[in-house]
Every structure is written in C-alpha cells, then in structure tokens.
C-alpha cells in the first residue's frame, strides 16, 4: 500500500512568502531541482470523465476521491509523468508512471493510445488503469494548471513546504510543452498558495517557524479552481 501523507494548504500573500522564507530558510533546504531563480515551473493537464465526476466530487468534498493528470516541469519533455492523486480521510497518496513524449502528445490531444493486446500489455499498471477509464468513462483533458513553485524540504518527517506563485489555468492544450502558454490567473492579484506536506509528523521547530499568527488552513484544489475559472 502506498504511504499516505498529510497535506495542508494556506492562501497567503507576497509579504507572507517573504516572511516565511526568512523563517524556514535557516532550518530547511531548497529542493535540489530548483533553478538559478530558486524555483521551478510545474504544468499539469487534468483529466475528467464524461460526467465531470472529479470536478463535482471536489465541489462536494467527497471522500475518498481521485484525480488523474499529466505533469511536466519547466515546460520540458525530459520528464513526463502520469499521476493519480487520491485523497482519503484528510490524507493524500500519489501514484505515478512515466510517459513518452509521443504518448503524452496523444493523450493531451484527446486521441488516446494504441489498445491492441501487445501495446496494452507493455504499459505500466497505472497507465493501463487510466486507459480503461479512457475507454469506459471517456476520460479526456479538461484544463491545464501551471504555476511557479518554491520548494523547501527536510528529511525528518519527509517534510515539504512549498510556495506556489502565479497559479494559472489554460485550455491551450496544443501548446502544452511550449514556454509561451496562453493562460489566466485563478487567484486574486497578490494571492499565492503555501502547501505543507509530511508523513507521520511535522517537526516542532518547523511548525513553530510556520506560525506567523494569522494563517488559516483552507481547502484548495488547483484542478477545481482552474475548471471553475475556465467555465466562467
């Protein structure tokens, strides 16, 4: 069984990000994948079925629920992943499988993959399950969500504290792998997102530094808000 993790989200402003980075920077390290600008760019295509089940389950707070997405980093095809994210009892589990650029292009374009027995047997298990849903539930790409992530990590408790800036939504599937993607922000000007993730415990010294007196945990689904923005 895949280990589940605690995941807490907080809407914050730019001033909070500056303050929180100063407070945790001395006790946590930046993720090794960040670029010279101290962050990396994340871009995900989210999929949903013919009934928009994932969208309405997010809206209703259904437990458990799951989402499928294709994720890339820095608009590059060097590392492409199909991911399934499951939320249950307030904790999350994430499963992933690698994709080729050709596979990703076909799925993002809504064209599907070869389903003959030889091809299907060679797919990773997660991709097989997704393709069954593609056939039976008509899973299709619904929205692209992109943002810049500033990540801090600590091996104790497998802690990740991330600041996500410029969270945007797009329907420009044709240009998913291109730097210049047409997109729109999904949060008010100046508002960003902090996520705190850990396995069994959050070390006290990190918890103390994250307490700046006014942060409030919130429910926040990038997929749901991205779809809602593009539906408006």
Secondary structure as the mmCIF struct_conf table of DSSP 4:
data_model
#
loop_
_struct_conf.conf_type_id
_struct_conf.id
_struct_conf.beg_label_comp_id
_struct_conf.beg_label_asym_id
_struct_conf.beg_label_seq_id
_struct_conf.end_label_comp_id
_struct_conf.end_label_asym_id
_struct_conf.end_label_seq_id
HELX_LH_PP_P HELX_LH_PP_P1 UNK A 2 UNK A 4
STRN STRN1 UNK A 5 UNK A 13
HELX_RH_AL_P HELX_RH_AL_P1 UNK A 14 UNK A 24
TURN_TY1_P TURN_TY1_P1 UNK A 25 UNK A 27
BEND BEND1 UNK A 28 UNK A 28
STRN STRN2 UNK A 29 UNK A 30
HELX_LH_PP_P HELX_LH_PP_P2 UNK A 31 UNK A 31
TURN_TY1_P TURN_TY1_P2 UNK A 32 UNK A 33
TURN_TY1_P TURN_TY1_P3 UNK A 36 UNK A 37
BEND BEND2 UNK A 38 UNK A 38
STRN STRN3 UNK A 40 UNK A 48
TURN_TY1_P TURN_TY1_P4 UNK A 50 UNK A 51
HELX_RH_AL_P HELX_RH_AL_P2 UNK A 53 UNK A 60
TURN_TY1_P TURN_TY1_P5 UNK A 61 UNK A 61
BEND BEND3 UNK A 63 UNK A 64
STRN STRN4 UNK A 65 UNK A 73
TURN_TY1_P TURN_TY1_P6 UNK A 74 UNK A 75
STRN STRN5 UNK A 76 UNK A 88
TURN_TY1_P TURN_TY1_P7 UNK A 89 UNK A 90
STRN STRN6 UNK A 91 UNK A 98
HELX_RH_AL_P HELX_RH_AL_P3 UNK A 101 UNK A 108
TURN_TY1_P TURN_TY1_P8 UNK A 109 UNK A 110
BEND BEND4 UNK A 116 UNK A 116
HELX_RH_AL_P HELX_RH_AL_P4 UNK A 117 UNK A 122
BEND BEND5 UNK A 123 UNK A 123
HELX_RH_AL_P HELX_RH_AL_P5 UNK A 125 UNK A 136
TURN_TY1_P TURN_TY1_P9 UNK A 137 UNK A 137
STRN STRN7 UNK A 140 UNK A 154
TURN_TY1_P TURN_TY1_P10 UNK A 155 UNK A 158
STRN STRN8 UNK A 159 UNK A 170
HELX_RH_3T_P HELX_RH_3T_P1 UNK A 173 UNK A 175
TURN_TY1_P TURN_TY1_P11 UNK A 176 UNK A 177
BEND BEND6 UNK A 178 UNK A 180
STRN STRN9 UNK A 184 UNK A 185
BEND BEND7 UNK A 187 UNK A 187
TURN_TY1_P TURN_TY1_P12 UNK A 189 UNK A 190
STRN STRN10 UNK A 191 UNK A 198
BEND BEND8 UNK A 199 UNK A 200
HELX_RH_AL_P HELX_RH_AL_P6 UNK A 204 UNK A 210
BEND BEND9 UNK A 213 UNK A 213
STRN STRN11 UNK A 217 UNK A 218
HELX_RH_AL_P HELX_RH_AL_P7 UNK A 222 UNK A 231
#
